[in-house]
Amino acid sequence: MLVRFIAVSIMGMSIVELSLSWAEYHFRQTPVSIPEVVLWGIVFLAGVVILIMAKTVADWIADKLE
């Protein structure tokens, strides 16, 4: 459950950061920073992967803590 919460939090954080950066670029009339968008896109995809593999990641963490 905690792994799923962390994955959704990572995804939410990346969506908020992408929307805030888009709003900043939109209102200041400046071009969008492609590296920033790519970075937050990768963070979002990492959250999706962790969410898909939540059971495996939780079992791996439990094994490491024992």
PyMOL Python script that loads the backbone (N, CA, C, O; Angstrom):
from pymol import cmd

cmd.read_pdbstr("""\
ATOM      1  N   MET A   1       0.823  -1.194   0.000  1.00  0.00           N
ATOM      2  CA  MET A   1       0.000   0.000   0.000  1.00  0.00           C
ATOM      3  C   MET A   1       0.870   1.262   0.000  1.00  0.00           C
ATOM      4  O   MET A   1       0.577   2.222  -0.713  1.00  0.00           O
ATOM      5  N   LEU A   2       1.929   1.255   0.796  1.00  0.00           N
ATOM      6  CA  LEU A   2       2.825   2.409   0.854  1.00  0.00           C
ATOM      7  C   LEU A   2       3.538   2.621  -0.482  1.00  0.00           C
ATOM      8  O   LEU A   2       3.753   3.757  -0.904  1.00  0.00           O
ATOM      9  N   VAL A   3       3.900   1.519  -1.141  1.00  0.00           N
ATOM     10  CA  VAL A   3       4.575   1.631  -2.446  1.00  0.00           C
ATOM     11  C   VAL A   3       3.631   2.257  -3.463  1.00  0.00           C
ATOM     12  O   VAL A   3       4.052   3.094  -4.262  1.00  0.00           O
ATOM     13  N   ARG A   4       2.379   1.870  -3.445  1.00  0.00           N
ATOM     14  CA  ARG A   4       1.400   2.460  -4.366  1.00  0.00           C
ATOM     15  C   ARG A   4       1.200   3.942  -4.085  1.00  0.00           C
ATOM     16  O   ARG A   4       1.091   4.749  -5.009  1.00  0.00           O
ATOM     17  N   PHE A   5       1.153   4.298  -2.795  1.00  0.00           N
ATOM     18  CA  PHE A   5       0.999   5.704  -2.423  1.00  0.00           C
ATOM     19  C   PHE A   5       2.182   6.527  -2.919  1.00  0.00           C
ATOM     20  O   PHE A   5       2.000   7.626  -3.443  1.00  0.00           O
ATOM     21  N   ILE A   6       3.380   6.004  -2.756  1.00  0.00           N
ATOM     22  CA  ILE A   6       4.574   6.713  -3.211  1.00  0.00           C
ATOM     23  C   ILE A   6       4.560   6.850  -4.729  1.00  0.00           C
ATOM     24  O   ILE A   6       4.915   7.907  -5.252  1.00  0.00           O
ATOM     25  N   ALA A   7       4.159   5.806  -5.446  1.00  0.00           N
ATOM     26  CA  ALA A   7       4.103   5.864  -6.907  1.00  0.00           C
ATOM     27  C   ALA A   7       3.097   6.914  -7.376  1.00  0.00           C
ATOM     28  O   ALA A   7       3.386   7.686  -8.290  1.00  0.00           O
ATOM     29  N   VAL A   8       1.934   6.943  -6.762  1.00  0.00           N
ATOM     30  CA  VAL A   8       0.917   7.930  -7.141  1.00  0.00           C
ATOM     31  C   VAL A   8       1.383   9.337  -6.763  1.00  0.00           C
ATOM     32  O   VAL A   8       1.095  10.294  -7.482  1.00  0.00           O
ATOM     33  N   SER A   9       2.091   9.470  -5.654  1.00  0.00           N
ATOM     34  CA  SER A   9       2.625  10.775  -5.259  1.00  0.00           C
ATOM     35  C   SER A   9       3.658  11.274  -6.259  1.00  0.00           C
ATOM     36  O   SER A   9       3.673  12.456  -6.604  1.00  0.00           O
ATOM     37  N   ILE A  10       4.514  10.382  -6.722  1.00  0.00           N
ATOM     38  CA  ILE A  10       5.506  10.758  -7.735  1.00  0.00           C
ATOM     39  C   ILE A  10       4.807  11.200  -9.021  1.00  0.00           C
ATOM     40  O   ILE A  10       5.188  12.199  -9.631  1.00  0.00           O
ATOM     41  N   MET A  11       3.790  10.456  -9.424  1.00  0.00           N
ATOM     42  CA  MET A  11       3.055  10.821 -10.633  1.00  0.00           C
ATOM     43  C   MET A  11       2.356  12.171 -10.459  1.00  0.00           C
ATOM     44  O   MET A  11       2.381  13.007 -11.363  1.00  0.00           O
ATOM     45  N   GLY A  12       1.739  12.379  -9.309  1.00  0.00           N
ATOM     46  CA  GLY A  12       1.049  13.643  -9.035  1.00  0.00           C
ATOM     47  C   GLY A  12       1.996  14.821  -9.011  1.00  0.00           C
ATOM     48  O   GLY A  12       1.683  15.894  -9.526  1.00  0.00           O
ATOM     49  N   MET A  13       3.173  14.614  -8.400  1.00  0.00           N
ATOM     50  CA  MET A  13       4.167  15.677  -8.342  1.00  0.00           C
ATOM     51  C   MET A  13       4.609  16.077  -9.745  1.00  0.00           C
ATOM     52  O   MET A  13       4.748  17.263 -10.043  1.00  0.00           O
ATOM     53  N   SER A  14       4.830  15.089 -10.602  1.00  0.00           N
ATOM     54  CA  SER A  14       5.281  15.409 -11.954  1.00  0.00           C
ATOM     55  C   SER A  14       4.185  16.119 -12.748  1.00  0.00           C
ATOM     56  O   SER A  14       4.483  17.018 -13.536  1.00  0.00           O
ATOM     57  N   ILE A  15       2.938  15.735 -12.557  1.00  0.00           N
ATOM     58  CA  ILE A  15       1.834  16.412 -13.250  1.00  0.00           C
ATOM     59  C   ILE A  15       1.718  17.857 -12.783  1.00  0.00           C
ATOM     60  O   ILE A  15       1.520  18.759 -13.598  1.00  0.00           O
ATOM     61  N   VAL A  16       1.838  18.083 -11.473  1.00  0.00           N
ATOM     62  CA  VAL A  16       1.760  19.449 -10.940  1.00  0.00           C
ATOM     63  C   VAL A  16       2.917  20.292 -11.472  1.00  0.00           C
ATOM     64  O   VAL A  16       2.712  21.434 -11.885  1.00  0.00           O
ATOM     65  N   GLU A  17       4.123  19.742 -11.466  1.00  0.00           N
ATOM     66  CA  GLU A  17       5.284  20.495 -11.956  1.00  0.00           C
ATOM     67  C   GLU A  17       5.157  20.802 -13.448  1.00  0.00           C
ATOM     68  O   GLU A  17       5.488  21.905 -13.883  1.00  0.00           O
ATOM     69  N   LEU A  18       4.683  19.838 -14.230  1.00  0.00           N
ATOM     70  CA  LEU A  18       4.492  20.088 -15.665  1.00  0.00           C
ATOM     71  C   LEU A  18       3.445  21.165 -15.904  1.00  0.00           C
ATOM     72  O   LEU A  18       3.632  22.032 -16.757  1.00  0.00           O
ATOM     73  N   SER A  19       2.351  21.118 -15.165  1.00  0.00           N
ATOM     74  CA  SER A  19       1.305  22.120 -15.366  1.00  0.00           C
ATOM     75  C   SER A  19       1.764  23.501 -14.898  1.00  0.00           C
ATOM     76  O   SER A  19       1.429  24.505 -15.525  1.00  0.00           O
ATOM     77  N   LEU A  20       2.522  23.564 -13.808  1.00  0.00           N
ATOM     78  CA  LEU A  20       3.026  24.856 -13.347  1.00  0.00           C
ATOM     79  C   LEU A  20       4.056  25.436 -14.317  1.00  0.00           C
ATOM     80  O   LEU A  20       4.067  26.641 -14.571  1.00  0.00           O
ATOM     81  N   SER A  21       4.910  24.584 -14.851  1.00  0.00           N
ATOM     82  CA  SER A  21       5.887  25.101 -15.816  1.00  0.00           C
ATOM     83  C   SER A  21       5.199  25.541 -17.109  1.00  0.00           C
ATOM     84  O   SER A  21       5.593  26.538 -17.714  1.00  0.00           O
ATOM     85  N   TRP A  22       4.171  24.799 -17.532  1.00  0.00           N
ATOM     86  CA  TRP A  22       3.422  25.221 -18.715  1.00  0.00           C
ATOM     87  C   TRP A  22       2.750  26.574 -18.463  1.00  0.00           C
ATOM     88  O   TRP A  22       2.769  27.445 -19.333  1.00  0.00           O
ATOM     89  N   ALA A  23       2.157  26.755 -17.279  1.00  0.00           N
ATOM     90  CA  ALA A  23       1.490  28.021 -16.962  1.00  0.00           C
ATOM     91  C   ALA A  23       2.503  29.162 -16.919  1.00  0.00           C
ATOM     92  O   ALA A  23       2.224  30.262 -17.397  1.00  0.00           O
ATOM     93  N   GLU A  24       3.673  28.901 -16.350  1.00  0.00           N
ATOM     94  CA  GLU A  24       4.706  29.933 -16.305  1.00  0.00           C
ATOM     95  C   GLU A  24       5.132  30.345 -17.711  1.00  0.00           C
ATOM     96  O   GLU A  24       5.232  31.535 -18.010  1.00  0.00           O
ATOM     97  N   TYR A  25       5.380  29.373 -18.563  1.00  0.00           N
ATOM     98  CA  TYR A  25       5.795  29.684 -19.928  1.00  0.00           C
ATOM     99  C   TYR A  25       4.663  30.332 -20.722  1.00  0.00           C
ATOM    100  O   TYR A  25       4.910  31.176 -21.583  1.00  0.00           O
ATOM    101  N   HIS A  26       3.431  29.940 -20.434  1.00  0.00           N
ATOM    102  CA  HIS A  26       2.287  30.506 -21.153  1.00  0.00           C
ATOM    103  C   HIS A  26       2.094  31.976 -20.795  1.00  0.00           C
ATOM    104  O   HIS A  26       1.895  32.804 -21.684  1.00  0.00           O
ATOM    105  N   PHE A  27       2.149  32.307 -19.519  1.00  0.00           N
ATOM    106  CA  PHE A  27       1.879  33.679 -19.101  1.00  0.00           C
ATOM    107  C   PHE A  27       3.051  34.615 -19.330  1.00  0.00           C
ATOM    108  O   PHE A  27       2.854  35.820 -19.490  1.00  0.00           O
ATOM    109  N   ARG A  28       4.266  34.084 -19.349  1.00  0.00           N
ATOM    110  CA  ARG A  28       5.432  34.928 -19.609  1.00  0.00           C
ATOM    111  C   ARG A  28       5.789  34.988 -21.094  1.00  0.00           C
ATOM    112  O   ARG A  28       6.706  35.714 -21.478  1.00  0.00           O
ATOM    113  N   GLN A  29       5.084  34.244 -21.922  1.00  0.00           N
ATOM    114  CA  GLN A  29       5.302  34.225 -23.377  1.00  0.00           C
ATOM    115  C   GLN A  29       6.738  33.831 -23.730  1.00  0.00           C
ATOM    116  O   GLN A  29       7.357  34.443 -24.600  1.00  0.00           O
ATOM    117  N   THR A  30       7.262  32.812 -23.057  1.00  0.00           N
ATOM    118  CA  THR A  30       8.600  32.298 -23.351  1.00  0.00           C
ATOM    119  C   THR A  30       8.465  30.871 -23.860  1.00  0.00           C
ATOM    120  O   THR A  30       7.461  30.214 -23.588  1.00  0.00           O
ATOM    121  N   PRO A  31       9.453  30.383 -24.591  1.00  0.00           N
ATOM    122  CA  PRO A  31       9.368  28.997 -25.087  1.00  0.00           C
ATOM    123  C   PRO A  31       9.493  27.978 -23.956  1.00  0.00           C
ATOM    124  O   PRO A  31      10.126  28.237 -22.932  1.00  0.00           O
ATOM    125  N   VAL A  32       8.886  26.834 -24.162  1.00  0.00           N
ATOM    126  CA  VAL A  32       8.909  25.759 -23.171  1.00  0.00           C
ATOM    127  C   VAL A  32      10.291  25.125 -23.165  1.00  0.00           C
ATOM    128  O   VAL A  32      10.885  24.906 -24.220  1.00  0.00           O
ATOM    129  N   SER A  33      10.795  24.834 -21.983  1.00  0.00           N
ATOM    130  CA  SER A  33      12.095  24.187 -21.834  1.00  0.00           C
ATOM    131  C   SER A  33      11.932  22.684 -22.073  1.00  0.00           C
ATOM    132  O   SER A  33      11.346  21.983 -21.247  1.00  0.00           O
ATOM    133  N   ILE A  34      12.438  22.200 -23.175  1.00  0.00           N
ATOM    134  CA  ILE A  34      12.303  20.790 -23.547  1.00  0.00           C
ATOM    135  C   ILE A  34      12.984  19.859 -22.528  1.00  0.00           C
ATOM    136  O   ILE A  34      12.386  18.847 -22.164  1.00  0.00           O
ATOM    137  N   PRO A  35      14.203  20.151 -22.053  1.00  0.00           N
ATOM    138  CA  PRO A  35      14.809  19.244 -21.060  1.00  0.00           C
ATOM    139  C   PRO A  35      13.987  19.121 -19.778  1.00  0.00           C
ATOM    140  O   PRO A  35      13.928  18.048 -19.178  1.00  0.00           O
ATOM    141  N   GLU A  36      13.358  20.209 -19.359  1.00  0.00           N
ATOM    142  CA  GLU A  36      12.532  20.159 -18.161  1.00  0.00           C
ATOM    143  C   GLU A  36      11.306  19.270 -18.375  1.00  0.00           C
ATOM    144  O   GLU A  36      10.941  18.480 -17.504  1.00  0.00           O
ATOM    145  N   VAL A  37      10.681  19.409 -19.535  1.00  0.00           N
ATOM    146  CA  VAL A  37       9.506  18.593 -19.851  1.00  0.00           C
ATOM    147  C   VAL A  37       9.892  17.120 -19.948  1.00  0.00           C
ATOM    148  O   VAL A  37       9.164  16.254 -19.464  1.00  0.00           O
ATOM    149  N   VAL A  38      11.023  16.834 -20.565  1.00  0.00           N
ATOM    150  CA  VAL A  38      11.484  15.445 -20.694  1.00  0.00           C
ATOM    151  C   VAL A  38      11.789  14.858 -19.314  1.00  0.00           C
ATOM    152  O   VAL A  38      11.446  13.710 -19.031  1.00  0.00           O
ATOM    153  N   LEU A  39      12.438  15.654 -18.456  1.00  0.00           N
ATOM    154  CA  LEU A  39      12.767  15.177 -17.114  1.00  0.00           C
ATOM    155  C   LEU A  39      11.525  14.817 -16.325  1.00  0.00           C
ATOM    156  O   LEU A  39      11.460  13.744 -15.725  1.00  0.00           O
ATOM    157  N   TRP A  40      10.534  15.704 -16.317  1.00  0.00           N
ATOM    158  CA  TRP A  40       9.307  15.408 -15.569  1.00  0.00           C
ATOM    159  C   TRP A  40       8.498  14.291 -16.230  1.00  0.00           C
ATOM    160  O   TRP A  40       7.767  13.573 -15.549  1.00  0.00           O
ATOM    161  N   GLY A  41       8.622  14.141 -17.548  1.00  0.00           N
ATOM    162  CA  GLY A  41       7.982  13.005 -18.224  1.00  0.00           C
ATOM    163  C   GLY A  41       8.597  11.686 -17.795  1.00  0.00           C
ATOM    164  O   GLY A  41       7.890  10.695 -17.608  1.00  0.00           O
ATOM    165  N   ILE A  42       9.920  11.672 -17.637  1.00  0.00           N
ATOM    166  CA  ILE A  42      10.599  10.461 -17.176  1.00  0.00           C
ATOM    167  C   ILE A  42      10.202  10.138 -15.744  1.00  0.00           C
ATOM    168  O   ILE A  42      10.006   8.974 -15.397  1.00  0.00           O
ATOM    169  N   VAL A  43      10.083  11.173 -14.909  1.00  0.00           N
ATOM    170  CA  VAL A  43       9.654  10.960 -13.520  1.00  0.00           C
ATOM    171  C   VAL A  43       8.243  10.384 -13.488  1.00  0.00           C
ATOM    172  O   VAL A  43       7.955   9.487 -12.696  1.00  0.00           O
ATOM    173  N   PHE A  44       7.357  10.901 -14.353  1.00  0.00           N
ATOM    174  CA  PHE A  44       5.999  10.364 -14.422  1.00  0.00           C
ATOM    175  C   PHE A  44       6.001   8.904 -14.848  1.00  0.00           C
ATOM    176  O   PHE A  44       5.290   8.087 -14.263  1.00  0.00           O
ATOM    177  N   LEU A  45       6.791   8.569 -15.858  1.00  0.00           N
ATOM    178  CA  LEU A  45       6.859   7.180 -16.318  1.00  0.00           C
ATOM    179  C   LEU A  45       7.450   6.261 -15.243  1.00  0.00           C
ATOM    180  O   LEU A  45       7.038   5.108 -15.125  1.00  0.00           O
ATOM    181  N   ALA A  46       8.406   6.760 -14.465  1.00  0.00           N
ATOM    182  CA  ALA A  46       8.950   5.974 -13.359  1.00  0.00           C
ATOM    183  C   ALA A  46       7.854   5.682 -12.332  1.00  0.00           C
ATOM    184  O   ALA A  46       7.792   4.578 -11.791  1.00  0.00           O
ATOM    185  N   GLY A  47       7.000   6.652 -12.065  1.00  0.00           N
ATOM    186  CA  GLY A  47       5.872   6.430 -11.157  1.00  0.00           C
ATOM    187  C   GLY A  47       4.901   5.398 -11.695  1.00  0.00           C
ATOM    188  O   GLY A  47       4.378   4.582 -10.936  1.00  0.00           O
ATOM    189  N   VAL A  48       4.652   5.424 -13.002  1.00  0.00           N
ATOM    190  CA  VAL A  48       3.763   4.438 -13.622  1.00  0.00           C
ATOM    191  C   VAL A  48       4.358   3.039 -13.503  1.00  0.00           C
ATOM    192  O   VAL A  48       3.650   2.082 -13.189  1.00  0.00           O
ATOM    193  N   VAL A  49       5.661   2.923 -13.756  1.00  0.00           N
ATOM    194  CA  VAL A  49       6.326   1.618 -13.667  1.00  0.00           C
ATOM    195  C   VAL A  49       6.282   1.091 -12.232  1.00  0.00           C
ATOM    196  O   VAL A  49       6.017  -0.091 -12.012  1.00  0.00           O
ATOM    197  N   ILE A  50       6.540   1.961 -11.264  1.00  0.00           N
ATOM    198  CA  ILE A  50       6.484   1.532  -9.867  1.00  0.00           C
ATOM    199  C   ILE A  50       5.070   1.121  -9.492  1.00  0.00           C
ATOM    200  O   ILE A  50       4.881   0.149  -8.761  1.00  0.00           O
ATOM    201  N   LEU A  51       4.073   1.851  -9.987  1.00  0.00           N
ATOM    202  CA  LEU A  51       2.683   1.500  -9.700  1.00  0.00           C
ATOM    203  C   LEU A  51       2.319   0.149 -10.302  1.00  0.00           C
ATOM    204  O   LEU A  51       1.619  -0.640  -9.666  1.00  0.00           O
ATOM    205  N   ILE A  52       2.778  -0.128 -11.508  1.00  0.00           N
ATOM    206  CA  ILE A  52       2.493  -1.409 -12.148  1.00  0.00           C
ATOM    207  C   ILE A  52       3.177  -2.558 -11.405  1.00  0.00           C
ATOM    208  O   ILE A  52       2.599  -3.632 -11.236  1.00  0.00           O
ATOM    209  N   MET A  53       4.404  -2.320 -10.967  1.00  0.00           N
ATOM    210  CA  MET A  53       5.185  -3.374 -10.303  1.00  0.00           C
ATOM    211  C   MET A  53       5.155  -3.226  -8.781  1.00  0.00           C
ATOM    212  O   MET A  53       6.126  -3.592  -8.119  1.00  0.00           O
ATOM    213  N   ALA A  54       4.082  -2.708  -8.215  1.00  0.00           N
ATOM    214  CA  ALA A  54       4.010  -2.399  -6.791  1.00  0.00           C
ATOM    215  C   ALA A  54       4.225  -3.631  -5.920  1.00  0.00           C
ATOM    216  O   ALA A  54       4.959  -3.569  -4.933  1.00  0.00           O
ATOM    217  N   LYS A  55       3.605  -4.730  -6.266  1.00  0.00           N
ATOM    218  CA  LYS A  55       3.743  -5.945  -5.450  1.00  0.00           C
ATOM    219  C   LYS A  55       5.191  -6.425  -5.457  1.00  0.00           C
ATOM    220  O   LYS A  55       5.734  -6.777  -4.410  1.00  0.00           O
ATOM    221  N   THR A  56       5.809  -6.441  -6.615  1.00  0.00           N
ATOM    222  CA  THR A  56       7.196  -6.890  -6.727  1.00  0.00           C
ATOM    223  C   THR A  56       8.128  -5.969  -5.951  1.00  0.00           C
ATOM    224  O   THR A  56       9.022  -6.435  -5.245  1.00  0.00           O
ATOM    225  N   VAL A  57       7.919  -4.661  -6.082  1.00  0.00           N
ATOM    226  CA  VAL A  57       8.765  -3.698  -5.370  1.00  0.00           C
ATOM    227  C   VAL A  57       8.572  -3.829  -3.866  1.00  0.00           C
ATOM    228  O   VAL A  57       9.543  -3.762  -3.113  1.00  0.00           O
ATOM    229  N   ALA A  58       7.332  -4.013  -3.417  1.00  0.00           N
ATOM    230  CA  ALA A  58       7.063  -4.173  -1.982  1.00  0.00           C
ATOM    231  C   ALA A  58       7.720  -5.436  -1.443  1.00  0.00           C
ATOM    232  O   ALA A  58       8.285  -5.418  -0.349  1.00  0.00           O
ATOM    233  N   ASP A  59       7.654  -6.531  -2.194  1.00  0.00           N
ATOM    234  CA  ASP A  59       8.319  -7.770  -1.764  1.00  0.00           C
ATOM    235  C   ASP A  59       9.822  -7.593  -1.725  1.00  0.00           C
ATOM    236  O   ASP A  59      10.469  -8.104  -0.811  1.00  0.00           O
ATOM    237  N   TRP A  60      10.406  -6.881  -2.694  1.00  0.00           N
ATOM    238  CA  TRP A  60      11.843  -6.660  -2.733  1.00  0.00           C
ATOM    239  C   TRP A  60      12.290  -5.821  -1.530  1.00  0.00           C
ATOM    240  O   TRP A  60      13.311  -6.112  -0.907  1.00  0.00           O
ATOM    241  N   ILE A  61      11.521  -4.786  -1.215  1.00  0.00           N
ATOM    242  CA  ILE A  61      11.857  -3.942  -0.048  1.00  0.00           C
ATOM    243  C   ILE A  61      11.738  -4.740   1.240  1.00  0.00           C
ATOM    244  O   ILE A  61      12.569  -4.592   2.136  1.00  0.00           O
ATOM    245  N   ALA A  62      10.706  -5.592   1.347  1.00  0.00           N
ATOM    246  CA  ALA A  62      10.535  -6.408   2.544  1.00  0.00           C
ATOM    247  C   ALA A  62      11.708  -7.385   2.700  1.00  0.00           C
ATOM    248  O   ALA A  62      12.178  -7.612   3.814  1.00  0.00           O
ATOM    249  N   ASP A  63      12.172  -7.951   1.613  1.00  0.00           N
ATOM    250  CA  ASP A  63      13.332  -8.847   1.685  1.00  0.00           C
ATOM    251  C   ASP A  63      14.594  -8.108   2.110  1.00  0.00           C
ATOM    252  O   ASP A  63      15.400  -8.645   2.869  1.00  0.00           O
ATOM    253  N   LYS A  64      14.771  -6.884   1.627  1.00  0.00           N
ATOM    254  CA  LYS A  64      15.950  -6.095   1.986  1.00  0.00           C
ATOM    255  C   LYS A  64      15.919  -5.683   3.462  1.00  0.00           C
ATOM    256  O   LYS A  64      16.971  -5.553   4.089  1.00  0.00           O
ATOM    257  N   LEU A  65      14.742  -5.479   4.011  1.00  0.00           N
ATOM    258  CA  LEU A  65      14.635  -5.039   5.404  1.00  0.00           C
ATOM    259  C   LEU A  65      14.777  -6.194   6.396  1.00  0.00           C
ATOM    260  O   LEU A  65      15.026  -5.957   7.578  1.00  0.00           O
ATOM    261  N   GLU A  66      14.627  -7.420   5.946  1.00  0.00           N
ATOM    262  CA  GLU A  66      14.739  -8.576   6.861  1.00  0.00           C
ATOM    263  C   GLU A  66      16.122  -8.957   7.140  1.00  0.00           C
ATOM    264  O   GLU A  66      16.361  -9.905   7.888  1.00  0.00           O
TER     265      GLU A  66
END
""", "prot")
cmd.dss("prot")
cmd.show_as("cartoon", "prot")
cmd.util.cbc("prot")
cmd.orient("prot")
